[in-house]
Amino acid sequence: MWYFAWVLGVSAAVMVSVLNAMWYEAQECAKEEAR
């Protein structure tokens, strides 16, 4: 079942990248609001 671990790893990496992008956008928006 190597493909199960591969799919799980890829989906986890995608989720991390999406959350990272969302967090970065939120931080940038907060910086703009603070000004």
C-alpha positions as CSV (number, residue, x, y, z in Angstrom):
1,M,0.0,0.0,0.0
2,W,2.8,2.4,-0.8
3,Y,0.4,4.5,-2.9
4,F,-1.7,5.2,0.2
5,A,1.2,6.7,2.0
6,W,2.2,8.6,-1.2
7,V,-1.3,10.1,-1.6
8,L,-1.4,10.9,2.1
9,G,1.9,12.7,2.0
10,V,1.0,14.6,-1.2
11,S,-2.3,15.7,0.2
12,A,-0.7,16.8,3.5
13,A,1.9,18.8,1.6
14,V,-0.8,20.5,-0.4
15,M,-2.8,21.3,2.7
16,V,0.3,22.8,4.4
17,S,1.0,24.9,1.4
18,V,-2.6,26.2,1.2
19,L,-2.7,27.0,4.9
20,N,0.7,28.7,4.7
21,A,-0.5,30.8,1.8
22,M,-3.8,31.7,3.6
23,W,-1.9,32.6,6.8
24,Y,0.6,34.8,4.8
25,E,-2.3,36.6,3.1
26,A,-4.0,37.1,6.5
27,Q,-0.8,38.5,7.9
28,E,-0.3,40.9,5.0
29,C,-3.9,42.1,5.3
30,A,-3.4,42.7,9.0
31,K,-0.3,44.8,8.3
32,E,-2.3,46.9,5.8
33,E,-5.1,47.4,8.4
34,A,-2.6,48.4,11.1
35,R,-1.3,51.3,8.9
